[in-house]
Amino acid sequence: MGRLTGQDPSLLRRINSAVVLHTLRGAGSLTLTDLTRTTGLSRPTVEGVVEGLIETGLVVESGPEEGGARRQGRPARRFRFRAEAGHLLGIEIGSHRVAALLSGLDGRIVESGTREVSEKADADERLERVRLLVSDVLRRAAVARGSLRAVGVGSPGIVDADGTVRLGTALPQWTGLPLGDRLRRSFRCPVLVENDANAAAVAEQWKGAASESDDIVFVLAGLSPGAGALIGGRLHRGFGGAAGEIGALHLLGREEMPERLLSMTGEPLHPLDEQAVARVFAHAKKGDVRAKEAVERFIQRLVHDVAALVLALDPELVVIGGWAAGLDGVLDPLREELARYCLRPPRVTLSLLGEAAVATGALRLALDHVEEQLFAVEGTVTARR
């Protein structure tokens, strides 16, 4: 959100309140004089708004700043945004693990946790793991469940606006799962479900490798990769939420199935067997000829998939994440091949968030929702239209 000002006399009290609240959230503690100068609002208006925000619990009077010069007389009253007035939760549901991040209303993480889950687990078992994890994270943070203002969730698959997974082949019993409805039973706040690659793209712009870019593609690398894209700073889902499903591109040319790309024996790997994939890359690093050939096939497929998105979207930056983020030798070949095929090759870099990308993006999803309620002035990156 850009800098807000309150100089237009036609702004309603609600907008003035958003201006003051936004200023306090980004500045620590401020006096009424500071707020008047920063927002452009009159002092009586600021006083009235601050008192109203105190009543809602979003603002509190704070003590004098430490280290400040002592002055005679009564010190000026100072106020701060109460990030602890509510909490947000970001959840990743993956094939081998579930993860959760808990933050205050400022997005600063106060607790986190992960739990392993079998790739063969059915939907009930996987969701039970999520519930146990959330309970554990809230308990360790000493945060009541009723304090949650919004929950964001990153999940594989094509996700509808209501949180239903319309198509999800990566996890057992995931296609058609009313994921949003199932999770809402556990919370008394909005639950927002997003595709995992989309969530990771948002996370990289918020706290990762794409913090200075508005046009990016995030590639969640794997045997069947997915991608998320921000165009002009906004998440691009496509008409039906299927934008970025580059794992299906091989079907256009009826090429070799992704599961066979990294096979050293001719037998296809299981799509969710990350350990088998890691072993192939480890053998390649040691010079195994068959493994090196398999890795080369994987890189060529990755280039093919990413180039299709780059040609269509012309992003400034491509971020590679997922389990491939820690693998040597992916970036240079990708840069070289994109330079050959693309009219304007983008910058290519690895994710800075690694395994935390999806949960971080889910947390940002929840934060955007709350900001829409608190500030209600500008649209957010993740808001659905």
N, C-alpha and C positions, 0 to 999 in steps of 0.2 A: 504494500500500500504506500502511495506517495505521501508527501507532506500535506497535511490538512490545515486549512486556515478558516477562521470564523468571521471574516470581515464583512461578508455579505449580510446586510440587515434582514434579508428575507429568510435566512436559515432558521429553522424551527429549533426548539429547545432540544429535541432529540439529536439533531446534527451537532449542536453546540456541545452536548454531552459527549458525543463520539469524539469530537475534536480534543476535548480536555482529557478524556480517558486514553486516547491514543498517545497523546503527548506524555502523560504520566507513565504509561507502560514502557515507553522507550527512553525515559530519562532518569530513572531512580526516584529520588524525592525532590520536590520542587515547592517553592513558596507561592503564595497567591500572586505576588509580583512577577515571579518567573513565568507563571502560567499566563498572566495577562500579556506579558511581552511576547511570549512564544506563540500563543494562539491568535493574537490580534483581537480577542474579545475584551469587552469592558470588565473592569474589576467587579462591579456588582453582578454581572452575568456569570463570571467565573466563580464567585462566592456561592451563588445559588446552585450552579451545576455541581460544584464540589460537595456541598451539603447533601444534594440528592444522591450522588454517587456513594457517599458514606452510608446513607440509609440502605442502599442496595447491598452493601458489603464489598463492593468492588474497589473502594478507596478507603484508606485509613490514615489518620494523622500519625506522623512519624516524629521521632526525636530529632534534635539538632545533629547535623553532620559531624562525624568524628574528625578531629584535626582542624575544625574551622576556628577562625579567630573569635575570641570571646569579646562580646560587646556589652556595654552597659544597657540596662533596661531589659524588657521582656523580649526574648528572641522571637523572630517571625515564625509563624506556624508553617510546618512543612507537611506535605502529603505525598503518599506513594500508592501505586497500583498494587492491589492485593492479589498476587499471582496464586496464592494459596486459597483463594476464595472458591476455587473449583479445580478439577483435574481432567486431563485428557488421556486417552489410551490409544496406542497404535499397536495393531496386531498383525503379524505375518503368519499365514497358514501355508506351510510348504510340504513337500513330499517326505522329507526326513525329520523335520522339526517344526515346532511352533515357537514364536518369539513375541515378546510384548515389551513396549516402552511406555512408561508412565511419566507424565509431565504436569506442571502447573499450567495456569492460563497463559503464561508467557512462552510456553513451548520448551522450557528448560527441563531436561530429563532428571527425575528424582529417583527412579528405580527402574530396573529392567530384569528380564529373565528369559530363559529358553527351556524347552523340554523336547527330548527326542521322541519321534513317533515313527512307526514302521511305514514304509511306502505301501505296504499291503493293507494298512488299517482302513476300515470302512468309515463312512461319514460320521456315524455316531461316536466311534472311538476317537476319531480325530477332533471332533468338537468337544468331547469330554476332556481331552488333553488341554484344549484351549481354556476351558472353564477352570480346570485345576491350576493352570499356569496363572491366570488372571487373579484367582483367589490368593495364590502365593505372593504375587507381586504386590497386591494391595495390602496384604498382611504385613509384609516386610517394610513397606513404606508407612504403615500405620495410617492408611487412607481409607475412609469409609466408602463403600460402593456408591452410596447416595451422593458423594461429592463429584462423581463423574458427570461432565457436561456433554461429552461426545466421545464416541469410539470409532476409530477408523480401522479398516481391515483390508489387507492386501492378499489376494487369492489368485491362483492360476485360473485361467479360463476367460471366456467372454461373459462379462457381467452386465446385467440390466440395471437400470436406474434404481429399482427397488431392492437390489442386492441378490437377485436370483442368478445363479450361474447357468446361463443358457447353454453353454458348451464348455466342458472341462474334462479333457481326456487325460490330464496328468495325474489325477487323483481318483481312486475308486469311488463310485457312487456320487461323483461330483456333478455330472451333467444333469441339469434340471433341479439341482438342490436349491431350495429357498434359503440360502445362507443368511441373508439379512434377517429374515423372520426368525430363523432358528436362534441366532445370536441375540436378537432383541428380547428374547425371553429372560435373558440373564442380566439385562440392564434396564434402568429407568431413564435412559437418555437416548438420543438419536444414534443409530449405528449405520455407518456409511461404508459400503463395500466397493472396492476398486480392484481392477486387474493388477497383478503384482508388478508387471513391467511398467505400467503407467504410474503406480505408486513410487517405484524406484526412480523414475525420471523426475518426478516432483521433488523427491528427496535430494537428488544430486544438484538440482538448482537451488534448493534451500540451504543445504549444508555441505555439499560435495564439490565435485569437479566442475560443475556447470554453474557456479554461483554468479558468474558474470555474463551468462549467455541466456538469450530468450528463445533461440531457435535451436533445439537440441534433439537428438535421438539417443535413447538409452537402449542398449541391447542386453537383454538378459540371456546370456549365452548358455547353451546346453545342446544336447542332441537334437532337440526341437526348440530352437530359440524363439523368444518373443521380444517385442520392442515397444517402448512407449515414446511419445513425441510431444514436445512443447512447441507450439507455433505462435510466435509473437507473445511468448510468455504464458500462453494458456494451454492446458492439457487438451490434446486432440484425440478424441475417442472414436471418431467416425460416426456415421448415422446409426449403426446398431451396436456400437461398442467393440467392433472387431478390428479396428485400425491397429496395425503393428503385428498382426499374426503372421510373421514372416516364416514361421516354421512350416507353413503349408505351401511355400513357394516351389518346393521340389515336385509337387503334384502337377505343376504346369508343364514341366518337361518330362514327367514320368521318369525322373531320375532315381538313383539309388536311394532307398529309405535311409533316413538319418541314423537309425540304429545300426546300420552296416558300415557307416563311414569310419568309425573308430575301431572296428573289429579287426583283430590280428589273425583270426582263425577262420573267418568266413561265416561264423555263426553270429547273428545279430546280438548286440548288447541290449540289456533291458533299458528302456528309456529313462528310468529313475535310478539306475545303479550308478551313482556318482563315484563310488569306490572303484568300480571297474574302469570307468573313464579316467580316473586319476592314475590308475596303474598303467594305462596305455601311455599317458603323457610322461610318467616317470621312466618307462622303458625307452621312450623316444629320447629323453635327455641323456640316457646312458649309451645311446648310439644304436639301439636295436633297429634294424632296417625296416622290418614290418611295422613296428610302432611309428617310426618316422614317416612312413608312407601313409599310415592311417591318420596321423596328425595333419599331414599335408592335405589330405582329402577333406578333413574337417575345416581347415582354414579356408580352403577354396570355396566350400559351401557357405561358410560364414561371410566371406567376401561377396558371394553371389547374393545372399540375402540382404546384407547391409547396403550394398550398392543399389538395390532396387528401391529402398527407402530414401537413400541419399539423392538419387536421380529424381524422385517424385517430390521430395520436400525441401531439398537444398538447405540442410541445416548448417549452422556455423560449427557445431561440435557433435561428435559421436562419442558416447561414453560406453565402454564395454564393462559389464558386470556379470554377476552370476558366478558359477564355479570357475569360469574361465578367467576371472579377474586376477587370480594369483598365478597364472601360468605364463612362463617366459615364452617369447617368440611369437606371440599373437599380434602385437601392435605393429611391428615393422612390416610384415607381409601385408597386413590389412591396409596400412597407409600406402604401400607401393601399388597394390592392386586398385585401390580406390582412385589413385592418381591416374591410372590407365583408363579406367572406365567412366569416371565422373567428369562432367564439364567444369565443375569447380569443387575440387576435393576439400572436404571439411577437415578440421583438426580432429585427431583421434586420441583418446586418452583412456586410461583405466579408471574405474570407479574409485573414489576415495572412501566410500562408506562400506564397501565389501558386503559382508553378510547382513549388515544392519540396514541396508538400503531400503528394502521393502517395508520393514516395520517403521523406519523413519518417515517414509512417504505416507504411510497410513496415519501416523501421528500428525503430519502436516494436514492431511485430509480433515481430521477432527478439529485441528486448530483453525483451519479456514472456515469451517462451519460455525464455530463459536465466534470468530471475528465478524462473520456476516451478521450475527445477532448483536454483538457489542457495538460495532461501528456502523454497519449498514449504510456505507457511503459508496464504496467501490466494490466491483466484483472481485472474486478471488481466482487463483490459478486453477483450482480443482472444482469450482462450482459447476454443476450440471445445468445446461441450458434447456 
